[in-house]
């Protein structure tokens, strides 16, 4: 199962800074995270995702291995 690391803003809402989730792709992982922690639903869409060191802005179909490390990363707005 993949280990998901939450940034401090999400961790303070969820009450945990990491969670283990079994999911084949990022889309299913985010759905399961939202199911477990409903208070995160509105904030998950604003996250970039790093899977095993590679950062994705549109990660829905990125595959996840059982030993993957997944980091949720707040997107930084710029101009």
N, C-alpha and C positions, 0 to 999 in steps of 0.2 A: 504494500500500500504506500502511496506517495505521502510524503510529509509536506504539509503546507505551512508556511511561515507567514504570519500576519504582521503588518506594520503596526506601530504603536497605537494609532488612531482606531484601527479595527480591533486590535487586541483589547483595548480598554472597554469596548462595547461588548465583545464576545466573552471576555473574562479569561481568555487563553491567548498565548502568543504563537502556538503551533497546534496543529491538529493532523491526524492521519486519516486519509480518505482513499478509498478504492474507486478509481474512475478511469475509463479508457482515454478520455480527452478532457481538455480544460473546460469545455462547456458543461459536461456532466459533473466535474469537480466543483465548479461554481454553483451549480444547481444544488448539489448536496450540501455545500457550505451554507447556502441560503436557507435550506430546509432545517439544518441544525441550529442556525443562528439567524432567525428571522429579522432581527434588528439590523443586520448587515445588508439586507437586500438593496436598499437605495444607494449604498456606497460601493457595491461591487462593480457596477458598470463603469466607474471612473478609475479603474485600476488597470495598469499594464501588468503583465504576468511574465515572470522569468521561470523557465523550465530548464533545469540542469545548466544554468548559466547563460542561456540565450533569452533575451528580452523580446516579447511580442506585444504589440499594441492591439492586434486583432487575433487573440489566441484561441478562439473557440474550437478549432479543429486540430490543434496541436496535440499529438499523442503524448500520453503519460505512461511511463513504465512503473512497475511496482516499487522500484527503488529510487524514483525521481524525487528531487527536491524542488518544490514550487514556492516561489516568493511572489506575493502580491505587492505591487509597487505603485504608490500614488503617482498619477501623471502630473507633470509640471507644466503649467500653462506659461506660454511665453509670447512675446510679440515683437 
